Amino acid sequence: MKAANWMTHLDHDWRSPVWRHWLAALGERRTMIRYDERGCGLSDRDVGDDAFTLDRWVRDLECVVDAAGLDTFALLGLSQGAALSIEYMARNPGRVTHFIVCGGFARGRARRDSVASAEENETLATLIRVGWGRSNAAFRRTFTTMFLPEGTPEQIEWFDDVQRVSASPETAARIFAARGDLDVTARAPDIDVPTLVMHAREDAVVPFAEGRLIAALVPQARFVPLEGRNHVLLETEPAWAEFLSSVDEFLGSSPAPSEDWDLSAREEQILEMVAEGRSNEEIADALVLSVRTVERHLSNSYAKLRVSGKAARAAAAARYVRATRHRVG
């Protein structure tokens, strides 16, 4: 179960170069349930005055869980979804078997003890009020560069657009204010669930320290720092392969790492470079091969590792990282 976070659109995300690898990879060997929070995406846009509160967000998650018929489940909290998840678990003990956090926080911007945070908070709130609904993406681009500082032009253009299509300016402003005032730090120490917390070291949306705070507060938490700057992990960055590998190991539902996969030395070399985040063109240049040869080696690797579909590249890289980690161990 993925707890709701801001700026999603159930239909739009499948076509996006920012979210589709998340949906494909996480749904490859597991059932993933997701939903648009109220007022956003495909959810009803006509919401009441009390729509954007922690209590309402938790009640929405409870309704989705019940509608899906889930007795127990693993819970994924991205960004504000981490705070929502912590409150949900506090209210519903025994339902969650594993808790995964990525880029999450337990306290919003307004609750962090920093003058700089307060000033930045007000500046961003003004940008939302003034420019969120405009066809010109100049105002929204500030958010895009914070969320995806290493995004490609296609990813940046898409993220500019999803801000506009996922929520109205009024809704965006209300959500921004509400999430900034969240604080579940007092709840976190009561969470009795195995927890995996991951956070990019240079995340500009949620500071690295906020991820470490969750890991320090939750008794059974393990913290994994990710090398990167993007708040939303992109498919081509090494942090994405590390994320998938860590999730598989944590949930224990992926095939056990094996050294008898029969990859050639060249195939392993190419997978290592994929795990480093290099493109096929960059790999070809480094190894003095044609791009077509690199693609052929990758296709052979996918077949041997029994991965396919849109997430094959990320899944193969994750398997390589996991296997080589066990070799070293």
C-alpha positions, -999 to 999 in steps of 0.1 A, spaced: 0 0 0 14 34 -10 2 62 12 -10 93 -8 15 121 -14 11 154 -32 11 158 -70 -1 125 -83 -26 115 -110 -34 78 -112 -38 79 -150 -12 105 -159 15 88 -138 16 57 -159 27 78 -189 52 99 -170 89 96 -173 91 104 -136 67 79 -120 61 51 -144 93 32 -134 81 33 -98 47 17 -108 63 -9 -131 91 -20 -108 71 -20 -75 42 -38 -92 64 -64 -110 65 -90 -82 40 -75 -57 5 -61 -57 8 -23 -52 -23 -3 -43 -22 35 -47 -47 63 -47 -49 100 -54 -55 121 -22 -87 140 -20 -88 171 -42 -61 158 -65 -56 137 -96 -87 116 -103 -102 121 -69 -132 144 -64 -120 180 -67 -150 194 -48 -139 191 -12 -149 206 21 -132 230 44 -118 202 66 -104 182 36 -67 188 42 -60 176 78 -40 148 91 -71 132 105 -89 133 72 -58 119 53 -56 90 78 -93 83 75 -89 82 37 -61 57 40 -82 36 63 -110 36 38 -88 25 9 -73 -3 31 -107 -16 41 -120 -13 5 -91 -34 -7 -99 -60 19 -64 -60 34 -58 -75 68 -21 -69 69 2 -52 44 35 -34 39 32 4 38 52 28 16 55 64 26 70 89 2 75 125 12 44 136 33 32 100 30 56 91 57 39 113 83 5 100 72 18 65 76 32 70 110 -2 84 123 -20 55 106 1 29 123 -3 46 156 -41 44 152 -42 9 137 -16 -13 155 -10 -47 140 -21 -39 104 13 -30 89 40 -57 86 67 -36 71 72 2 68 92 17 40 101 54 38 118 73 10 123 111 11 99 113 40 94 135 70 77 134 104 75 172 107 65 197 81 84 228 71 66 250 96 76 227 124 113 227 118 134 250 140 150 271 112 146 307 102 157 298 67 129 272 65 103 297 76 114 322 50 116 296 22 81 283 33 66 317 28 83 323 -5 70 289 -19 35 296 -6 35 329 -25 47 312 -57 18 288 -55 -8 315 -49 5 337 -78 15 313 -105 3 277 -100 -26 279 -124 -9 298 -152 -1 283 -185 34 296 -183 53 272 -161 78 298 -148 65 298 -113 60 260 -111 95 255 -124 109 265 -90 92 234 -75 104 212 -104 140 222 -100 137 214 -63 121 180 -69 142 170 -99 174 190 -100 189 163 -123 159 157 -145 160 156 -182 142 182 -203 114 157 -208 111 149 -171 112 186 -162 85 195 -187 63 166 -174 67 177 -138 59 212 -147 27 199 -162 17 174 -135 16 202 -110 -11 220 -130 -32 189 -138 -30 172 -104 -45 200 -84 -61 235 -87 -42 265 -74 -65 268 -43 -61 231 -35 -23 232 -40 -21 262 -16 -42 245 10 -22 212 8 11 230 10 0 249 41 -15 217 58 15 195 51 39 222 64 21 220 97 24 182 102 41 168 132 40 132 142 73 130 160 56 122 193 39 92 175 70 77 159 86 61 190 54 40 195 57 24 160 64 -13 166 70 -23 129 102 -32 110 111 0 92 134 9 63 142 46 58 159 58 27 168 94 18 189 112 -8 217 131 8 211 163 -12 173 162 -13 162 199 -17 126 193 -9 130 173 24 163 178 41 184 147 47 183 153 84 145 147 84 150 112 71 175 105 97 151 119 123 125 93 114 151 65 116 162 78 150 126 80 164 112 47 151 127 19 173 130 -8 146 143 15 119 172 9 96 186 40 77 200 38 42 215 70 27 211 74 -10 236 92 -31 217 118 -51 198 151 -53 164 141 -66 134 140 -43 117 116 -67 142 90 -76 147 87 -114 152 55 -133 187 62 -146 203 73 -113 222 47 -91 200 56 -61 170 40 -79 188 6 -82 199 9 -45 163 17 -35 149 -14 -53 176 -37 -40 170 -25 -4 133 -29 -7 136 -64 -21 160 -74 7 138 -58 34 105 -74 22 122 -107 15 99 -115 -14 124 -114 -43 144 -143 -56 175 -150 -35 207 -136 -49 225 -162 -69 259 -165 -86 248 -191 -111 230 -168 -133 255 -175 -161 262 -139 -171 293 -134 -192 320 -111 -180 310 -85 -205 273 -87 -194 283 -82 -158 305 -53 -168 276 -36 -186 252 -42 -157 277 -27 -133 277 5 -155 239 5 -157 238 3 -119 261 34 -118 234 53 -138 251 54 -172 231 54 -204 236 29 -232 254 56 -252 278 63 -223 284 26 -218 291 22 -255 316 51 -255 334 38 -224 337 2 -237 343 12 -274 312 -8 -285 283 1 -306 250 11 -289 234 -19 -306 259 -43 -291 253 -28 -256 215 -33 -262 221 -69 -273 242 -77 -241 214 -61 -220 187 -82 -237 207 -114 -230 211 -103 -194 174 -97 -190 166 -131 -203 191 -148 -180 178 -129 -150 142 -135 -160 132 -98 -159 111 -81 -185 89 -51 -193 95 -14 -186 112 -21 -153 137 -47 -167 167 -23 -167 161 -12 -131 153 -47 -119 185 -62 -136 206 -34 -121 191 -41 -86 198 -78 -90 234 -71 -99 239 -47 -69 223 -73 -46 243 -102 -59 277 -84 -58 269 -72 -23 265 -108 -11 297 -118 -29 316 -92 -9 298 -102 23 
